[in-house]
Amino acid sequence: HVQLVESGGGSVQTGGSLRLSCSASEDINSNYCMGWFRQVPGKEREGVAYIFRAGSTRYSDSVKGRFTISRDNIENILYLQMNSLKSEDTALYYCVVSKYWGQGTQVTVS
């Protein structure tokens, strides 16, 4: 099965930026949909960004205009560029490819 490893999380001030990366152990380009989810303890997991096989993207209203999802088709890496970060973006972020989930990377905005 596909192994996914996220990186790029950390602590940042309000208004700052981070770029999350998700490295896949095998070719992910044939997957219909890949995405990023986030979860805060005590709250439901939220899907924030998706990228489809043809390259179209979709975002939750909470991040639209601030986050950008992209992928490197050669290196099999999924990215999430996060700009204008807010305290409410603080969460554990997961990448998802098909039915496979990464272990998560923590983003803290203060």
CORHUMO-V254513 format. One record per backbone hydrogen bond with DSSP energy under -0.5 kcal/mol. NH is the residue of the N-H (numbers start at 1). CO is the residue of the C=O. If there is no record, write none. Layout:
nh=NH co=CO
nh=NH co=CO
This chain:
nh=5 co=23
nh=7 co=21
nh=10 co=106
nh=12 co=108
nh=15 co=85
nh=16 co=13
nh=18 co=82
nh=20 co=80
nh=21 co=7
nh=22 co=78
nh=23 co=5
nh=24 co=76
nh=25 co=3
nh=31 co=28
nh=34 co=51
nh=35 co=96
nh=36 co=49
nh=37 co=94
nh=38 co=46
nh=39 co=92
nh=43 co=40
nh=46 co=38
nh=48 co=36
nh=48 co=46
nh=49 co=36
nh=50 co=58
nh=51 co=34
nh=52 co=56
nh=53 co=32
nh=55 co=52
nh=58 co=50
nh=60 co=48
nh=63 co=60
nh=64 co=60
nh=66 co=63
nh=67 co=63
nh=68 co=81
nh=70 co=79
nh=72 co=77
nh=73 co=71
nh=76 co=72
nh=77 co=72
nh=78 co=22
nh=79 co=70
nh=80 co=20
nh=81 co=68
nh=82 co=18
nh=82 co=80
nh=83 co=66
nh=83 co=81
nh=84 co=15
nh=85 co=16
nh=89 co=86
nh=90 co=87
nh=91 co=107
nh=92 co=39
nh=93 co=91
nh=93 co=105
nh=94 co=37
nh=96 co=35
nh=97 co=100
nh=98 co=33
nh=100 co=97
nh=102 co=95
nh=103 co=4
nh=105 co=93
nh=107 co=91
nh=108 co=10
nh=110 co=12
